[in-house]
């Protein structure tokens, strides 16, 4: 998977980097090399969290849904792997 990232100099403090596709995924570092390494770790952590949290949230939402006539539907099975 390829994601666009942005790296910009931060006056007096080094560099900042972020991934526009992942809200809140931002890092700061003293050098370009360091900011790239930190962003790589941050993106991996962000995506790993989604891999765990998203299926759990979908299952929670689907288990609480109702049918068209207002009847409760059977709990949905969401693939986790």
PLY file of the C-alpha trace (Angstrom):
ply
format ascii 1.0
element vertex 81
property float x
property float y
property float z
element edge 80
property int vertex1
property int vertex2
end_header
0.00 0.00 0.00
1.28 3.45 -0.84
0.16 6.58 0.98
1.03 10.18 0.21
2.95 11.93 2.98
4.03 15.51 3.49
7.31 16.62 5.07
7.96 20.27 5.87
10.71 22.14 7.70
9.68 23.45 11.11
11.49 26.72 11.86
13.94 26.21 14.69
12.74 22.71 15.61
13.53 20.41 12.67
10.82 18.82 10.54
7.17 17.88 10.73
5.53 15.13 8.69
1.97 13.92 8.26
-0.17 11.62 6.16
-3.24 13.48 4.81
-5.19 10.22 4.38
-4.85 9.39 8.10
-6.31 12.18 10.25
-4.13 12.97 13.25
-1.15 10.96 12.01
1.63 13.56 12.52
5.17 13.52 13.84
8.04 15.90 14.63
11.78 15.22 14.49
15.16 16.93 14.26
16.13 15.56 10.82
14.42 14.43 7.60
15.69 10.90 8.12
14.35 10.79 11.66
10.98 12.29 10.70
10.57 9.70 7.92
11.34 6.84 10.32
8.92 8.21 12.93
6.17 8.71 10.36
6.66 5.18 9.05
6.18 3.82 12.59
3.20 6.12 13.19
1.48 5.00 9.98
2.05 1.33 10.82
0.61 1.85 14.29
-2.37 3.79 12.93
-3.18 1.07 10.40
-2.67 -1.71 12.96
-5.13 0.03 15.27
-7.69 0.25 12.46
-7.22 -3.45 11.78
-8.29 -4.15 15.36
-10.75 -1.36 16.10
-12.67 -1.21 12.82
-13.89 -4.85 12.74
-14.83 -4.57 16.44
-16.78 -1.35 15.82
-18.51 -2.79 12.75
-19.55 -5.88 14.72
-20.88 -3.69 17.54
-22.90 -1.59 15.12
-24.24 -4.56 13.18
-25.28 -6.40 16.34
-27.40 -3.45 17.35
-29.19 -2.89 14.02
-32.87 -3.45 13.34
-34.60 -4.77 10.27
-36.84 -2.78 7.92
-39.96 -3.61 9.94
-38.26 -2.71 13.21
-37.52 -6.32 14.17
-34.13 -7.03 15.62
-31.90 -8.82 13.16
-29.71 -11.77 14.01
-26.18 -10.82 15.10
-23.95 -10.41 12.09
-20.65 -12.23 11.74
-17.83 -9.95 10.68
-14.68 -11.56 9.31
-11.69 -10.61 11.42
-8.88 -12.04 9.38
0 1
1 2
2 3
3 4
4 5
5 6
6 7
7 8
8 9
9 10
10 11
11 12
12 13
13 14
14 15
15 16
16 17
17 18
18 19
19 20
20 21
21 22
22 23
23 24
24 25
25 26
26 27
27 28
28 29
29 30
30 31
31 32
32 33
33 34
34 35
35 36
36 37
37 38
38 39
39 40
40 41
41 42
42 43
43 44
44 45
45 46
46 47
47 48
48 49
49 50
50 51
51 52
52 53
53 54
54 55
55 56
56 57
57 58
58 59
59 60
60 61
61 62
62 63
63 64
64 65
65 66
66 67
67 68
68 69
69 70
70 71
71 72
72 73
73 74
74 75
75 76
76 77
77 78
78 79
79 80
